[in-house]
Amino acid sequence: MTASNGSLKIHPPDPHPEILLDHALTPMEAVNTLYSHGEEELSEAIFASVSRQVFGEAAPEPSGRLRRFLARGVLRLLRRRTRKEYRQGTDGQEMTVYRNSLLERSGHPYAMTLLSPSAANNSTFVEGGDPMNAPYMMICPTISRNAGTWDRLLLDSVQARDVQLRFIWETRSTYDSAKARLDRGNTVRIKAAACGTGLSTILVFDRLIRDGYDPDSITAILTDREEANVQRARILLEKLATTSANLADESEHKGITARTMDLLHDLPSQAISGGHDRYHVVTLVGILEYFRGFTCETTEEHYDEPLLGEESEGEELIRKVGAITADSGVLIANTYRVEPGARILEVFGKKLRYRNREDLHALVRTGGFVPVKTAGSGNVYDTEVFEKESPEG
């Protein structure tokens, strides 16, 4: 717990999550509390409960055969009951809207995210930062016990259970990689790319500080293409004791911050020039499945439609990730297996690119990464850890 100047830094104690027992929060209420202003004590308690489940408890099991079989029926039902409409937005841009009477009657925020209008050039992505975080709340017994029927159907489905596992494996792998550098007396720079509201990286930063590591040795940069997600991340960063006390300044040489950035755009020159600006741990989770290249199957092939996007999209993304990753730095990414529970998203216009381990390994090699280990495997996702090769090999 010693800082660089030799003085002791006392990190705050973990807030006791039993406060949750007095609030009977549903998963969506817990997420909305985290990412809205106010209720700092309750937010700390929710965050501590999630952290304890990620770092201190065994990960849940992937969905079994029965739930996977039922997912096939759900996929067929949604295909029959869902229709697509096109509308013109207020800015004159064409919007895609999906209609499904069952989901509409549910009124559940996660369901409405799938059905909500999307810009035509952005409709292949799953949007909506708050609802997308709700499955993570299901790992907490004090929250999941308050889940309703639609919560359990949507937030603990076959894919949602795998999302929970992927979240746990990503967070643990990021923490372990950062801790290894700090234990060797090095600084660590963490980059969470296309991270939504950045909960995984915020958990890692919080845990490192609570474990007594010097905040001046840790930099964590959260980026996402959606400004709304970045704003939500900033709200959470300003509410938590460990992060609010260590917000990064404009130099971003220490501390934690969130900012808007689209990895498809050209990278700033300072991100690819000097070694100091490169990152030692980069997470690219839940994003590669939307980019072509090195795939085993695609949504268009399932529906016998023309393939959208350039074949080199995935390689371009990995090349840019490789450019901002330090030699011997770590990349954490995931596969995306062909599974009925995952194909449900296709019903709502999501153009998915399915990759097994061999496909993912071949893709990241184009950016100079080699496989290190598999952090965990589920029905849909394998979470894989890679290392950036040095020029000397």
C-alpha atoms as one frame of an Amber mdcrd trajectory, in Angstrom:
protein
   0.000   0.000   0.000   2.983   2.337  -0.348   2.905   5.145  -2.857   5.886
   6.286  -4.901   6.754   8.914  -2.279   6.854   6.304   0.458   3.704   7.466
   2.231   0.941   5.040   3.049  -2.228   5.141   0.978  -5.161   3.653   2.858
  -7.832   2.435   0.471 -11.465   2.514   1.626 -12.999  -0.669   3.013 -15.401
  -2.691   0.924 -18.966  -1.454   1.498 -21.075  -4.177   3.056 -23.451  -5.520
   0.375 -26.077  -6.573   2.938 -27.572  -3.122   2.385 -29.077  -4.666  -0.739
 -31.314  -6.850   1.402 -33.291  -3.777   2.439 -33.936  -2.589  -1.087 -35.172
  -5.672  -3.018 -33.575  -4.373  -6.207 -34.342  -6.040  -9.517 -31.431  -6.442
 -11.960 -32.544  -3.460 -14.046 -33.032  -1.306 -10.960 -29.522  -2.197  -9.820
 -28.052  -1.178 -13.179 -30.046   2.047 -13.275 -28.790   2.869  -9.778 -25.172
   2.345 -10.806 -25.374   4.535 -13.881 -27.462   7.431 -12.585 -26.552  10.312
 -10.297 -27.036   9.970  -6.560 -27.419   7.007  -4.167 -23.662   6.651  -3.802
 -23.834   4.299  -0.811 -26.231   1.931  -2.531 -24.168   2.073  -5.728 -21.040
   1.156  -3.766 -22.904  -1.794  -2.261 -24.136  -3.055  -5.642 -20.657  -2.668
  -7.105 -19.107  -4.515  -4.146 -21.594  -7.357  -4.557 -20.715  -7.757  -8.239
 -16.998  -7.576  -7.408 -17.307 -10.273  -4.769 -19.057 -12.595  -7.212 -16.441
 -11.969  -9.914 -13.338 -12.329  -7.755 -14.463 -14.334  -4.764 -16.960 -16.916
  -5.951 -16.996 -19.777  -8.433 -18.275 -18.822 -11.881 -21.770 -20.115 -12.733
 -22.080 -23.118 -15.016 -23.011 -22.648 -18.693 -26.585 -23.530 -19.625 -27.305
 -27.251 -19.793 -28.770 -29.357 -22.575 -32.409 -28.695 -21.668 -32.062 -24.908
 -21.791 -30.104 -25.138 -25.029 -32.842 -27.306 -26.522 -35.510 -24.828 -25.408
 -33.516 -22.011 -27.021 -34.120 -23.679 -30.398 -37.855 -23.373 -29.827 -37.520
 -19.747 -28.760 -35.544 -18.997 -31.935 -38.278 -20.508 -34.121 -41.006 -18.649
 -32.196 -39.272 -15.293 -32.510 -38.706 -15.813 -36.229 -42.433 -16.355 -36.726
 -43.576 -13.477 -34.514 -41.093 -10.739 -35.443 -41.444  -8.350 -38.376 -39.313
  -5.510 -39.659 -40.432  -1.966 -40.496 -38.590   0.983 -42.011 -39.189   4.530
 -40.871 -37.649   7.897 -41.495 -36.059   9.512 -38.473 -36.313  13.169 -37.538
 -32.953  13.759 -39.250 -34.220  12.203 -42.475 -32.173   9.038 -42.021 -33.849
   5.690 -42.506 -34.453   3.794 -39.281 -35.069   0.077 -38.824 -37.739  -0.970
 -36.321 -38.570  -4.526 -35.242 -42.013  -5.434 -33.979 -42.850  -8.401 -31.784
 -46.075  -8.428 -29.769 -44.709 -10.762 -27.080 -41.664  -8.621 -26.385 -43.625
  -5.399 -26.648 -46.114  -6.610 -24.038 -43.257  -7.489 -21.706 -42.122  -3.862
 -21.586 -38.726  -5.120 -20.432 -35.845  -2.702 -21.151 -33.671  -5.467 -22.608
 -36.445  -6.492 -25.007 -37.102  -2.894 -25.977 -33.412  -2.425 -26.759 -33.665
  -5.187 -29.359 -36.806  -3.657 -30.836 -35.825   0.000 -30.653 -35.052   1.972
 -33.847 -31.495   1.837 -35.154 -29.799   3.907 -37.802 -29.595   1.830 -40.966
 -25.783   1.962 -40.990 -25.571   0.960 -37.326 -28.363  -1.594 -37.043 -26.042
  -4.602 -36.968 -24.727  -3.664 -33.522 -26.433  -4.389 -30.222 -27.016  -0.974
 -28.689 -28.041   0.172 -25.232 -25.518   0.388 -22.422 -27.797  -0.011 -19.400
 -29.823  -3.064 -20.511 -26.683  -4.768 -21.789 -25.227  -4.614 -18.251 -28.274
  -6.213 -16.672 -27.155  -9.854 -17.181 -24.123  -9.110 -14.990 -26.431  -8.337
 -12.071 -27.804 -11.885 -12.279 -24.554 -13.277 -10.863 -25.367 -11.614  -7.505
 -27.724 -13.748  -5.351 -29.018 -10.684  -3.484 -30.141  -9.186  -6.800 -31.050
 -12.218  -8.912 -33.495 -13.461  -6.266 -35.607 -10.366  -7.037 -35.645 -11.083
 -10.786 -39.046 -11.438 -12.421 -40.108 -13.880 -15.107 -38.955 -11.697 -18.000
 -35.670 -11.010 -16.203 -34.998 -14.722 -16.059 -36.054 -15.328 -19.648 -33.994
 -12.487 -21.088 -31.130 -11.922 -18.629 -30.359 -15.536 -17.810 -30.970 -17.154
 -21.203 -28.418 -19.438 -22.850 -26.497 -16.525 -24.347 -27.007 -14.224 -21.360
 -25.528 -16.887 -19.058 -22.538 -17.064 -21.380 -22.323 -13.255 -21.308 -22.049
 -13.479 -17.515 -19.269 -16.035 -17.816 -17.454 -14.003 -20.462 -17.672 -10.966
 -18.192 -16.166 -12.886 -15.269 -13.373 -14.407 -17.376 -12.567 -11.058 -18.998
 -12.414  -9.274 -15.648 -10.282 -11.914 -13.958  -7.886 -12.129 -16.925  -7.498
  -8.353 -17.044  -6.827  -8.229 -13.315  -4.307 -11.098 -13.422  -2.427  -9.546
 -16.349  -2.270  -6.115 -14.703  -1.302  -7.583 -11.327   1.554  -9.551 -12.900
   3.132  -6.345 -14.240   2.645  -4.471 -10.981   4.168  -7.339  -9.002   7.299
  -7.020 -11.149   7.535  -3.344 -10.199   6.273  -2.049 -13.557   3.513   0.392
 -14.373   0.487  -0.879 -16.279  -1.690   0.770 -18.917  -5.078  -0.860 -19.522
  -7.241  -0.166 -22.564 -10.863  -1.335 -22.760 -11.890  -0.988 -26.406 -15.554
  -0.848 -27.458 -16.357  -1.543 -23.823 -19.898  -0.186 -23.467 -20.125   1.287
 -19.993 -16.830  -0.304 -18.939 -17.949  -2.213 -15.848 -15.304  -4.944 -16.211
 -12.351  -2.532 -16.300 -13.779  -0.412 -13.495 -13.981  -3.571 -11.359 -10.327
  -4.334 -12.157  -9.139  -0.833 -11.259 -11.140  -0.872  -8.019  -9.776  -4.275
  -7.040  -6.167  -3.285  -7.714  -6.520  -0.179  -5.548  -8.190  -2.132  -2.740
  -5.394  -4.710  -2.948  -2.957  -1.910  -2.127  -1.301  -1.222  -5.472  -0.077
   2.306  -6.073  -2.695   4.240  -8.107   0.114   6.255  -9.699   1.303   3.047
 -11.383  -2.061   2.252 -13.014  -3.716   3.792 -16.070  -7.088   2.564 -17.323
  -8.714   4.085 -20.431 -12.290   3.107 -21.270 -13.436   3.861 -24.817 -16.650
   3.284 -26.728 -18.170   4.612 -29.949 -21.434   5.565 -28.216 -21.260   8.868
 -26.308 -24.195   7.783 -24.105 -22.235   4.759 -22.880 -19.209   6.927 -22.116
 -21.335   9.362 -20.133 -22.779   6.513 -18.061 -19.278   5.209 -17.376 -18.219
   8.652 -16.181 -21.161   8.798 -13.790 -20.089   5.518 -12.192 -16.431   6.587
 -12.055 -17.407   9.743 -10.198 -19.545   7.831  -7.674 -17.114   5.153  -6.497
 -14.556   5.998  -3.833 -11.601   4.268  -5.496 -12.182   5.711  -8.962 -13.363
   9.217  -8.065 -10.132   9.696  -6.106  -8.039   8.600  -9.093  -9.623  10.133
 -12.192  -7.099  10.645 -14.993  -6.178  14.126 -16.160  -5.859  15.153 -19.805
  -2.429  13.536 -20.112  -3.964  10.133 -19.246  -0.648   8.982 -17.786  -2.234
   7.667 -14.603  -5.686   7.075 -13.191  -8.903   6.031 -14.909 -11.094   7.798
 -17.440 -13.699   7.165 -20.159 -13.855   8.810 -23.562 -15.571   8.418 -26.919
 -13.552   6.652 -29.599 -14.414   4.553 -32.632 -11.756   1.967 -33.389 -12.746
   2.015 -37.045 -11.485   5.589 -37.364  -7.832   6.423 -37.834  -5.862   6.244
 -34.607  -4.253   9.407 -33.201  -0.555   9.542 -33.969   0.450   9.526 -30.309
  -1.231   6.132 -29.875   1.076   4.445 -32.386   4.346   6.348 -31.953   6.109
   6.024 -28.610   6.159   2.993 -26.348   4.932   5.051 -23.372   1.541   5.569
 -24.993   0.968   1.930 -25.827  -1.079  -0.344 -23.617   0.005  -3.440 -21.704
  -3.463  -4.979 -21.388  -6.130  -4.497 -24.066  -9.624  -5.958 -23.908 -11.619
  -6.404 -27.113 -14.626  -8.353 -25.888 -18.052  -8.533 -27.504 -17.068  -6.630
 -30.651 -15.202  -8.883 -33.097 -18.393 -10.825 -33.845 -19.615  -7.854 -35.884
 -16.623  -7.701 -38.258 -15.855  -9.914 -41.245 -12.719 -11.957 -41.722 -11.585
 -15.424 -40.570 -15.099 -16.697 -39.835 -16.589 -20.169 -39.927 -20.149 -18.930
 -40.609 -22.052 -15.663 -40.958 -25.651 -14.507 -40.596 -25.862 -13.856 -44.349
 -24.884 -17.464 -45.061 -27.625 -18.673 -42.723 -30.217 -16.692 -44.677 -28.625
 -17.115 -48.133 -28.079 -13.361 -48.451 -25.180 -11.338 -49.901 -22.375 -10.766
 -47.412 -22.155  -7.253 -46.009 -18.922  -5.462 -45.188 -15.379  -5.893 -46.382
 -13.554  -9.172 -45.853 -10.678  -7.239 -44.281 -12.752  -5.497 -41.561 -11.622
  -7.818 -38.791  -7.987  -7.605 -39.863  -8.143  -3.801 -39.960  -9.525  -3.726
 -36.440  -6.884  -6.137 -35.128  -4.147  -4.183 -36.910  -5.198  -1.035 -35.076
  -5.376  -2.895 -31.782  -1.899  -4.281 -32.440  -0.618  -0.764 -33.094  -1.667
   0.454 -29.640  -0.489  -2.661 -27.775   3.008  -2.751 -26.300   5.388  -5.571
 -27.161   4.592  -8.538 -24.900   1.289  -6.830 -24.071  -1.877  -8.862 -23.524
  -5.014  -8.933 -25.671  -8.227 -10.440 -24.306 -10.877 -11.369 -26.886 -13.628
 -13.928 -27.407 -14.855 -16.465 -29.915 -18.473 -16.526 -31.068 -19.831 -20.007
 -31.646 -22.810 -21.007 -33.774 -25.496 -21.675 -31.162 -29.305 -21.275 -31.377
 -29.280 -19.128 -28.253 -26.814 -16.743 -29.924 -28.598 -16.763 -33.281 -31.666
 -15.172 -31.641 -29.962 -11.808 -32.193 -30.097 -12.445 -35.955 -33.891 -12.153
 -35.780 -33.421  -8.493 -34.839 -31.097  -7.613 -37.703 -27.745  -8.292 -36.074
 -25.235  -9.460 -38.690 -23.012 -11.824 -36.749 -19.680 -13.352 -37.735 -19.113
 -16.681 -36.019 -15.591 -17.744 -35.044 -14.245 -20.812 -33.323 -10.863 -20.807
 -31.597  -8.955 -21.593 -34.771 -10.643 -18.709 -36.591  -9.954 -16.263 -33.760
  -6.333 -17.342 -33.448  -5.801 -16.867 -37.195  -7.403 -13.414 -37.066  -5.357
 -12.042 -34.165  -2.127 -13.378 -35.662  -2.554 -10.732 -38.373  -1.958  -8.141
 -35.630   1.071  -9.928 -34.205  -0.677 -11.754 -31.356  -0.092 -15.355 -30.294
  -2.339 -17.432 -27.987  -1.401 -17.747 -24.323  -4.361 -19.464 -22.706  -8.107
 -19.996 -22.711  -9.585 -18.202 -19.704 -12.869 -20.101 -19.924 -15.295 -21.831
 -22.283 -19.083 -21.745 -22.519 -21.695 -22.627 -25.110 -21.280 -19.423 -27.120
 -18.045 -17.813 -25.978 -14.484 -18.867 -25.309 -12.507 -16.082 -23.659  -8.967
 -16.167 -25.007  -5.788 -14.442 -23.836  -3.099 -13.490 -26.391   0.330 -11.873
 -26.217   1.812  -9.337 -28.631   5.019 -10.664 -30.133   8.086  -8.447 -29.971
   9.818  -7.585 -33.269  12.657  -9.919 -32.303  10.139 -12.759 -32.117
